[in-house]
Amino acid sequence: MTEKPAIREGDNLQLHIEKLVYGGEGLAHHGSQVCFVKEVIPDEEIIATVDTIKRQYLRTSLCENVTPSAHRIIPLCPIVKDCGGCQWQHIDYNYQLYLKTQILKESLERIAGLQDPIIRAPIASPSQFNYRYRTTLKVEEALLSIGFFKEKTHELVPVRHCALLAPSLNEALKTCWQMLEVNTDLFKDSDEIQMLLIHESSQIMLSIINNSMRREDKYLFTQGSQALTPYSGIALEIIYDLRFKRDTESFYQVNYQQNLKMITLVCEYFYNLKKGRILDLYCGCGNFSLFLAKEGAEVTGVDSNRFAIKEAEYNADSNGIKKCRFIKADVNTMSDKLFRKKFNGILLNPPRGGCSKNTMMKIVDINPSTIVYVSCDPTTLARDLSVLISSGYVVDEIQPIDMFPQTYHIETIVKLTR
């Protein structure tokens, strides 16, 4: 019997794309060998070139699309392959939503052990492009260049216009390019430009940052202007009827319209606890806390970011909300003292890594009647849900919200009850 020749880097393989996985890549098999490939859609027949050979899988790149999917479209952005920030611009939007739901479902079944979970139809973004209200750009002064790092590298891809940024952010980006070409001193020794659009005023806070020297110069850009104005004031954002302080140093949801829907949904899921005590872990600037307290709950928010906690306190005071208190602490290492208190509900909104198992067990010990989990990663969401489910909690609602069109990212809100 003749042995099959070993696969080598540079070989071309004919593959059938079985599905997309979290991370945006397509999964296929060459015999028993798992293959990953970008820029594909399920059920496409392709020729892929082997780029990297790992023990458990092959990483390949699309060489020829033999049978393109009916859901394939022409990407809007001319640098989409170089930049890597948009993994799914080649897929029509409705199918993107379907694929995100399928990836979420597979994670919940495989990791959390849920059998055929009922997942609500994803809430589509009103804007499929130009939805980002904040961004971080990289600067290479020596190359007179501004842009994003190529995926998984420190290679700068020059960007003069980004299809995902709000139009006024693109205006500010254009002005930064003009100023860089005329006056390089403005960006001398700089590493990053952080831009944050204030929805209410259409003004942009812009920080030019030198990470090694921990220097940050703040400016204000007004739409229609061709200059940056030094800035040291307080910028306010109106969300529904509450005022929120804004700064480039803190985390905020990038999709303003979808954030409104998230706030509404979280408050709806805690409707029965209007007079109860709620613990908001990873509370940030009070994005959810303040609205829960406004509706009558007594809320304790916890976050490790000191800027976020200061903002949360400022936001509560400026809006006259008395039933909120905020604590600066690392949720995963904080003392047991807070967890010994009685809370009727717990809100979780962790970063992509999810919660530690120790934190999840402390939450179980509190034994709240309602837990609402806001997740940006279906795999860590499923892992953490498995702890709650094994401890007697039942999943009542699973609601995906598309915060990031054109990318693989999936935001999900899950409600659990005893």
SEKOLDO-870911 format. One record per residue (C-alpha): residue number from 1; residue in one letter; x, y, z. Coordinates in nm, 2 decimals. Example, Ala and Ser with C-alpha at 12.3 -4.5 7.8 and 13.67 -1.06 7.14 Angstrom:
2
SITE mipa pami      u      v      w
SITE    1    A   1.23  -0.45   0.78
SITE    2    S   1.37  -0.11   0.71
//
This chain:
418
SITE mipa pami      u      v      w
SITE    1    M   0.00   0.00   0.00
SITE    2    T   0.14   0.34  -0.10
SITE    3    E   0.17   0.60   0.17
SITE    4    K   0.02   0.94   0.11
SITE    5    P   0.30   1.20   0.08
SITE    6    A   0.34   1.43   0.38
SITE    7    I   0.18   1.77   0.36
SITE    8    R   0.43   2.05   0.33
SITE    9    E   0.41   2.43   0.35
SITE   10    G   0.32   2.57   0.02
SITE   11    D   0.11   2.27  -0.09
SITE   12    N  -0.24   2.34  -0.24
SITE   13    L  -0.53   2.15  -0.09
SITE   14    Q  -0.89   2.12  -0.22
SITE   15    L  -1.12   2.18   0.08
SITE   16    H  -1.49   2.19   0.16
SITE   17    I  -1.57   2.46   0.42
SITE   18    E  -1.79   2.30   0.69
SITE   19    K  -1.85   2.60   0.91
SITE   20    L  -1.71   2.92   1.06
SITE   21    V  -1.56   2.91   1.41
SITE   22    Y  -1.53   3.18   1.67
SITE   23    G  -1.24   3.40   1.55
SITE   24    G  -1.39   3.43   1.20
SITE   25    E  -1.21   3.15   1.02
SITE   26    G  -1.35   2.86   0.82
SITE   27    L  -1.30   2.50   0.93
SITE   28    A  -1.24   2.22   0.69
SITE   29    H  -1.08   1.87   0.69
SITE   30    H  -0.82   1.73   0.46
SITE   31    G  -0.86   1.36   0.55
SITE   32    S  -0.84   1.36   0.93
SITE   33    Q  -0.64   1.69   0.93
SITE   34    V  -0.82   2.00   1.06
SITE   35    C  -0.76   2.30   0.84
SITE   36    F  -0.84   2.67   0.92
SITE   37    V  -0.87   2.93   0.64
SITE   38    K  -0.98   3.30   0.63
SITE   39    E  -1.21   3.48   0.39
SITE   40    V  -1.44   3.19   0.33
SITE   41    I  -1.81   3.10   0.38
SITE   42    P  -1.97   2.76   0.48
SITE   43    D  -2.03   2.51   0.19
SITE   44    E  -1.77   2.68  -0.04
SITE   45    E  -1.54   2.45  -0.23
SITE   46    I  -1.19   2.61  -0.24
SITE   47    I  -0.83   2.56  -0.32
SITE   48    A  -0.62   2.66  -0.01
SITE   49    T  -0.24   2.70   0.03
SITE   50    V  -0.08   2.55   0.34
SITE   51    D   0.09   2.84   0.53
SITE   52    T   0.17   2.68   0.87
SITE   53    I   0.17   2.32   0.99
SITE   54    K   0.09   2.26   1.35
SITE   55    R   0.06   1.93   1.54
SITE   56    Q  -0.32   1.96   1.57
SITE   57    Y  -0.41   2.16   1.26
SITE   58    L  -0.31   2.33   0.94
SITE   59    R  -0.34   2.71   0.89
SITE   60    T  -0.41   2.78   0.52
SITE   61    S  -0.49   3.08   0.30
SITE   62    L  -0.75   3.10   0.02
SITE   63    C  -0.59   3.05  -0.32
SITE   64    E  -0.90   2.99  -0.54
SITE   65    N  -1.27   2.98  -0.48
SITE   66    V  -1.40   2.70  -0.69
SITE   67    T  -1.77   2.72  -0.58
SITE   68    P  -1.85   3.06  -0.42
SITE   69    S  -2.13   3.10  -0.17
SITE   70    A  -2.45   3.28  -0.27
SITE   71    H  -2.39   3.49   0.04
SITE   72    R  -2.06   3.62  -0.08
SITE   73    I  -2.04   3.99  -0.16
SITE   74    I  -1.76   4.23  -0.26
SITE   75    P  -1.61   4.40   0.05
SITE   76    L  -1.66   4.77   0.08
SITE   77    C  -1.31   4.85   0.21
SITE   78    P  -1.01   4.83  -0.03
SITE   79    I  -0.76   4.74   0.24
SITE   80    V  -0.98   4.48   0.42
SITE   81    K  -0.73   4.20   0.36
SITE   82    D  -0.43   4.40   0.48
SITE   83    C  -0.59   4.55   0.79
SITE   84    G  -0.76   4.24   0.93
SITE   85    G  -1.00   4.43   1.15
SITE   86    C  -1.31   4.32   0.94
SITE   87    Q  -1.31   3.95   0.91
SITE   88    W  -1.65   3.92   0.74
SITE   89    Q  -1.70   4.20   0.50
SITE   90    H  -1.72   3.94   0.22
SITE   91    I  -2.04   3.80   0.38
SITE   92    D  -2.39   3.96   0.33
SITE   93    Y  -2.52   4.11   0.66
SITE   94    N  -2.82   3.88   0.72
SITE   95    Y  -2.60   3.58   0.68
SITE   96    Q  -2.35   3.73   0.92
SITE   97    L  -2.62   3.74   1.19
SITE   98    Y  -2.71   3.37   1.11
SITE   99    L  -2.35   3.26   1.14
SITE  100    K  -2.30   3.44   1.47
SITE  101    T  -2.61   3.27   1.61
SITE  102    Q  -2.48   2.93   1.50
SITE  103    I  -2.14   2.99   1.66
SITE  104    L  -2.31   3.09   1.98
SITE  105    K  -2.54   2.79   1.97
SITE  106    E  -2.24   2.55   1.91
SITE  107    S  -2.05   2.70   2.21
SITE  108    L  -2.35   2.67   2.44
SITE  109    E  -2.41   2.31   2.34
SITE  110    R  -2.05   2.19   2.34
SITE  111    I  -1.91   2.38   2.65
SITE  112    A  -2.22   2.46   2.86
SITE  113    G  -2.40   2.14   2.79
SITE  114    L  -2.72   2.31   2.69
SITE  115    Q  -2.93   2.08   2.46
SITE  116    D  -3.07   2.27   2.16
SITE  117    P  -3.08   2.61   2.34
SITE  118    I  -3.35   2.85   2.24
SITE  119    I  -3.17   3.16   2.12
SITE  120    R  -3.37   3.47   2.03
SITE  121    A  -3.31   3.63   1.69
SITE  122    P  -3.01   3.86   1.71
SITE  123    I  -3.07   4.23   1.74
SITE  124    A  -2.93   4.37   1.42
SITE  125    S  -2.72   4.69   1.42
SITE  126    P  -2.91   4.99   1.27
SITE  127    S  -2.58   5.07   1.10
SITE  128    Q  -2.38   4.80   0.93
SITE  129    F  -2.09   5.05   0.87
SITE  130    N  -1.99   5.38   1.03
SITE  131    Y  -2.10   5.26   1.37
SITE  132    R  -1.79   5.29   1.58
SITE  133    Y  -1.78   5.59   1.81
SITE  134    R  -1.43   5.53   1.93
SITE  135    T  -1.10   5.40   1.80
SITE  136    T  -0.73   5.36   1.88
SITE  137    L  -0.49   5.43   1.59
SITE  138    K  -0.12   5.36   1.58
SITE  139    V   0.14   5.62   1.48
SITE  140    E   0.48   5.57   1.31
SITE  141    E   0.63   5.91   1.32
SITE  142    A   0.94   5.80   1.12
SITE  143    L   0.72   5.68   0.83
SITE  144    L   0.47   5.97   0.86
SITE  145    S   0.20   5.71   0.89
SITE  146    I  -0.12   5.65   1.09
SITE  147    G  -0.32   5.33   1.09
SITE  148    F  -0.39   5.00   1.25
SITE  149    F  -0.15   4.71   1.32
SITE  150    K  -0.20   4.42   1.08
SITE  151    E  -0.36   4.13   1.26
SITE  152    K  -0.13   3.95   1.51
SITE  153    T   0.17   4.17   1.41
SITE  154    H   0.32   4.51   1.48
SITE  155    E   0.33   4.59   1.11
SITE  156    L   0.14   4.92   1.05
SITE  157    V  -0.12   4.93   0.78
SITE  158    P  -0.18   5.30   0.68
SITE  159    V  -0.55   5.39   0.71
SITE  160    R  -0.69   5.72   0.58
SITE  161    H  -1.05   5.61   0.60
SITE  162    C  -1.21   5.33   0.79
SITE  163    A  -1.56   5.20   0.68
SITE  164    L  -1.65   5.11   1.04
SITE  165    L  -1.58   5.46   1.19
SITE  166    A  -1.85   5.72   1.23
SITE  167    P  -1.81   5.99   0.96
SITE  168    S  -1.69   6.26   1.20
SITE  169    L  -1.41   6.02   1.32
SITE  170    N  -1.30   5.98   0.96
SITE  171    E  -1.30   6.36   0.93
SITE  172    A  -1.07   6.38   1.24
SITE  173    L  -0.85   6.10   1.10
SITE  174    K  -0.82   6.30   0.77
SITE  175    T  -0.71   6.61   0.97
SITE  176    C  -0.46   6.41   1.17
SITE  177    W  -0.30   6.29   0.84
SITE  178    Q  -0.29   6.65   0.71
SITE  179    M  -0.13   6.77   1.04
SITE  180    L   0.12   6.48   1.04
SITE  181    E   0.24   6.57   0.69
SITE  182    V   0.27   6.94   0.77
SITE  183    N   0.37   6.95   1.14
SITE  184    T   0.54   6.63   1.26
SITE  185    D   0.61   6.79   1.60
SITE  186    L   0.25   6.73   1.70
SITE  187    F   0.30   6.36   1.69
SITE  188    K   0.67   6.36   1.80
SITE  189    D   0.75   6.04   2.00
SITE  190    S   0.38   5.94   1.99
SITE  191    D   0.26   5.58   1.98
SITE  192    E  -0.12   5.61   1.96
SITE  193    I  -0.41   5.84   1.88
SITE  194    Q  -0.73   5.76   2.07
SITE  195    M  -1.05   5.92   1.94
SITE  196    L  -1.39   5.93   2.11
SITE  197    L  -1.70   6.08   1.95
SITE  198    I  -1.94   6.25   2.19
SITE  199    H  -2.28   6.17   2.04
SITE  200    E  -2.47   6.46   2.18
SITE  201    S  -2.23   6.74   2.06
SITE  202    S  -2.07   6.56   1.76
SITE  203    Q  -1.74   6.67   1.91
SITE  204    I  -1.44   6.44   1.92
SITE  205    M  -1.20   6.40   2.22
SITE  206    L  -0.86   6.31   2.08
SITE  207    S  -0.56   6.19   2.29
SITE  208    I  -0.21   6.17   2.14
SITE  209    I  -0.02   5.92   2.36
SITE  210    N   0.34   5.84   2.43
SITE  211    N   0.32   5.51   2.62
SITE  212    S   0.68   5.49   2.72
SITE  213    M   0.68   5.84   2.88
SITE  214    R   0.31   5.80   3.00
SITE  215    R   0.24   6.13   2.83
SITE  216    E  -0.10   6.21   2.70
SITE  217    D  -0.20   6.54   2.52
SITE  218    K  -0.57   6.59   2.48
SITE  219    Y  -0.74   6.78   2.21
SITE  220    L  -1.09   6.86   2.08
SITE  221    F  -1.20   6.82   1.72
SITE  222    T  -1.52   6.98   1.60
SITE  223    Q  -1.68   6.86   1.28
SITE  224    G  -1.59   7.08   0.98
SITE  225    S  -1.28   7.21   1.15
SITE  226    Q  -0.93   7.14   1.01
SITE  227    A  -0.75   7.18   1.34
SITE  228    L  -0.72   7.03   1.69
SITE  229    T  -0.79   7.25   2.00
SITE  230    P  -0.60   7.17   2.33
SITE  231    Y  -0.86   7.04   2.57
SITE  232    S  -0.89   7.01   2.95
SITE  233    G  -1.26   7.02   3.03
SITE  234    I  -1.53   6.77   3.10
SITE  235    A  -1.71   6.61   2.81
SITE  236    L  -2.07   6.49   2.87
SITE  237    E  -2.27   6.23   2.68
SITE  238    I  -2.65   6.19   2.72
SITE  239    I  -2.78   5.84   2.73
SITE  240    Y  -3.15   5.83   2.74
SITE  241    D  -3.21   6.10   3.02
SITE  242    L  -2.88   6.05   3.21
SITE  243    R  -2.55   6.24   3.17
SITE  244    F  -2.23   6.05   3.15
SITE  245    K  -1.88   6.18   3.17
SITE  246    R  -1.66   6.07   2.88
SITE  247    D  -1.28   6.03   2.85
SITE  248    T  -1.05   5.85   2.61
SITE  249    E  -0.90   5.65   2.91
SITE  250    S  -1.21   5.45   3.00
SITE  251    F  -1.40   5.18   2.82
SITE  252    Y  -1.73   5.25   2.66
SITE  253    Q  -1.94   5.04   2.41
SITE  254    V  -1.83   5.15   2.06
SITE  255    N  -2.18   5.11   1.90
SITE  256    Y  -2.40   5.39   2.06
SITE  257    Q  -2.73   5.27   1.92
SITE  258    Q  -2.68   4.91   2.02
SITE  259    N  -2.57   5.02   2.37
SITE  260    L  -2.91   5.18   2.42
SITE  261    K  -3.08   4.84   2.34
SITE  262    M  -2.85   4.66   2.58
SITE  263    I  -2.94   4.90   2.86
SITE  264    T  -3.31   4.85   2.80
SITE  265    L  -3.27   4.47   2.79
SITE  266    V  -3.07   4.45   3.11
SITE  267    C  -3.33   4.67   3.29
SITE  268    E  -3.60   4.45   3.15
SITE  269    Y  -3.43   4.13   3.28
SITE  270    F  -3.41   4.28   3.63
SITE  271    Y  -3.76   4.42   3.62
SITE  272    N  -3.88   4.21   3.92
SITE  273    L  -3.59   4.34   4.13
SITE  274    K  -3.67   4.71   4.10
SITE  275    K  -3.66   4.74   4.48
SITE  276    G  -3.40   4.48   4.53
SITE  277    R  -3.02   4.48   4.59
SITE  278    I  -2.81   4.43   4.27
SITE  279    L  -2.43   4.36   4.25
SITE  280    D  -2.29   4.49   3.92
SITE  281    L  -1.95   4.32   3.86
SITE  282    Y  -1.72   4.49   3.60
SITE  283    C  -1.94   4.79   3.62
SITE  284    G  -1.73   5.03   3.42
SITE  285    C  -1.85   5.39   3.43
SITE  286    G  -2.20   5.28   3.55
SITE  287    N  -2.34   5.21   3.21
SITE  288    F  -2.60   4.97   3.35
SITE  289    S  -2.57   5.05   3.73
SITE  290    L  -2.72   5.40   3.70
SITE  291    F  -3.03   5.29   3.51
SITE  292    L  -3.09   5.00   3.75
SITE  293    A  -3.06   5.24   4.05
SITE  294    K  -3.28   5.50   3.87
SITE  295    E  -3.56   5.24   3.85
SITE  296    G  -3.53   5.18   4.23
SITE  297    A  -3.27   4.91   4.29
SITE  298    E  -2.99   4.95   4.54
SITE  299    V  -2.68   4.89   4.33
SITE  300    T  -2.31   4.82   4.42
SITE  301    G  -2.07   4.84   4.13
SITE  302    V  -1.72   4.69   4.12
SITE  303    D  -1.44   4.75   3.87
SITE  304    S  -1.06   4.74   3.87
SITE  305    N  -1.02   5.05   3.65
SITE  306    R  -0.98   5.36   3.87
SITE  307    F  -1.07   5.60   3.59
SITE  308    A  -1.40   5.41   3.54
SITE  309    I  -1.48   5.41   3.91
SITE  310    K  -1.42   5.78   3.93
SITE  311    E  -1.64   5.84   3.63
SITE  312    A  -1.91   5.62   3.78
SITE  313    E  -1.91   5.82   4.10
SITE  314    Y  -1.92   6.14   3.91
SITE  315    N  -2.21   6.02   3.69
SITE  316    A  -2.41   5.91   4.00
SITE  317    D  -2.36   6.24   4.17
SITE  318    S  -2.42   6.46   3.87
SITE  319    N  -2.75   6.28   3.80
SITE  320    G  -2.86   6.28   4.16
SITE  321    I  -2.87   5.90   4.19
SITE  322    K  -2.82   5.81   4.56
SITE  323    K  -2.88   5.43   4.55
SITE  324    C  -2.54   5.35   4.38
SITE  325    R  -2.21   5.30   4.54
SITE  326    F  -1.89   5.20   4.36
SITE  327    I  -1.58   5.00   4.47
SITE  328    K  -1.24   4.99   4.30
SITE  329    A  -1.13   4.63   4.32
SITE  330    D  -1.03   4.33   4.10
SITE  331    V  -1.34   4.12   4.09
SITE  332    N  -1.14   3.79   4.05
SITE  333    T  -0.92   3.86   4.36
SITE  334    M  -1.13   4.08   4.58
SITE  335    S  -1.20   3.98   4.94
SITE  336    D  -1.49   3.76   5.05
SITE  337    K  -1.64   4.04   5.26
SITE  338    L  -1.86   4.18   4.98
SITE  339    F  -1.97   3.84   4.86
SITE  340    R  -2.10   3.76   5.21
SITE  341    K  -2.37   4.03   5.17
SITE  342    K  -2.71   3.95   5.05
SITE  343    F  -2.79   4.05   4.69
SITE  344    N  -3.11   3.96   4.50
SITE  345    G  -2.95   4.00   4.16
SITE  346    I  -2.60   4.00   4.01
SITE  347    L  -2.50   4.16   3.68
SITE  348    L  -2.19   4.03   3.51
SITE  349    N  -2.02   4.21   3.22
SITE  350    P  -1.66   4.07   3.22
SITE  351    P  -1.39   4.12   2.96
SITE  352    R  -1.33   3.85   2.70
SITE  353    G  -1.16   3.62   2.95
SITE  354    G  -1.48   3.59   3.14
SITE  355    C  -1.49   3.53   3.52
SITE  356    S  -1.25   3.31   3.72
SITE  357    K  -1.40   2.99   3.86
SITE  358    N  -1.35   3.12   4.21
SITE  359    T  -1.56   3.42   4.13
SITE  360    M  -1.83   3.21   3.98
SITE  361    M  -1.84   2.99   4.29
SITE  362    K  -1.87   3.30   4.51
SITE  363    I  -2.16   3.42   4.30
SITE  364    V  -2.33   3.08   4.36
SITE  365    D  -2.27   3.12   4.73
SITE  366    I  -2.45   3.45   4.73
SITE  367    N  -2.75   3.26   4.57
SITE  368    P  -2.92   3.55   4.40
SITE  369    S  -3.26   3.49   4.24
SITE  370    T  -3.15   3.64   3.91
SITE  371    I  -2.82   3.66   3.73
SITE  372    V  -2.78   3.86   3.41
SITE  373    Y  -2.46   3.79   3.21
SITE  374    V  -2.34   4.03   2.94
SITE  375    S  -2.08   3.86   2.73
SITE  376    C  -1.85   3.95   2.44
SITE  377    D  -1.71   3.60   2.40
SITE  378    P  -1.93   3.29   2.35
SITE  379    T  -1.67   3.04   2.46
SITE  380    T  -1.60   3.20   2.80
SITE  381    L  -1.97   3.27   2.84
SITE  382    A  -2.05   2.90   2.79
SITE  383    R  -1.77   2.80   3.03
SITE  384    D  -1.91   3.03   3.31
SITE  385    L  -2.27   2.93   3.24
SITE  386    S  -2.17   2.57   3.29
SITE  387    V  -2.08   2.65   3.65
SITE  388    L  -2.41   2.83   3.71
SITE  389    I  -2.62   2.56   3.54
SITE  390    S  -2.45   2.28   3.75
SITE  391    S  -2.53   2.48   4.06
SITE  392    G  -2.91   2.48   3.99
SITE  393    Y  -2.96   2.79   3.77
SITE  394    V  -3.18   2.78   3.47
SITE  395    V  -3.12   2.98   3.15
SITE  396    D  -3.44   3.18   3.08
SITE  397    E  -3.33   3.41   2.80
SITE  398    I  -3.04   3.41   2.54
SITE  399    Q  -3.03   3.73   2.34
SITE  400    P  -2.75   3.81   2.09
SITE  401    I  -2.69   4.17   2.00
SITE  402    D  -2.47   4.26   1.70
SITE  403    M  -2.24   4.53   1.83
SITE  404    F  -1.98   4.47   1.57
SITE  405    P  -2.10   4.42   1.21
SITE  406    Q  -1.85   4.30   0.96
SITE  407    T  -1.65   4.11   1.24
SITE  408    Y  -1.68   3.78   1.41
SITE  409    H  -1.75   3.94   1.75
SITE  410    I  -2.07   3.83   1.93
SITE  411    E  -2.23   4.02   2.22
SITE  412    T  -2.48   3.81   2.42
SITE  413    I  -2.71   3.88   2.71
SITE  414    V  -2.82   3.58   2.92
SITE  415    K  -3.08   3.58   3.20
SITE  416    L  -3.06   3.30   3.46
SITE  417    T  -3.29   3.23   3.75
SITE  418    R  -3.31   2.99   4.04
//
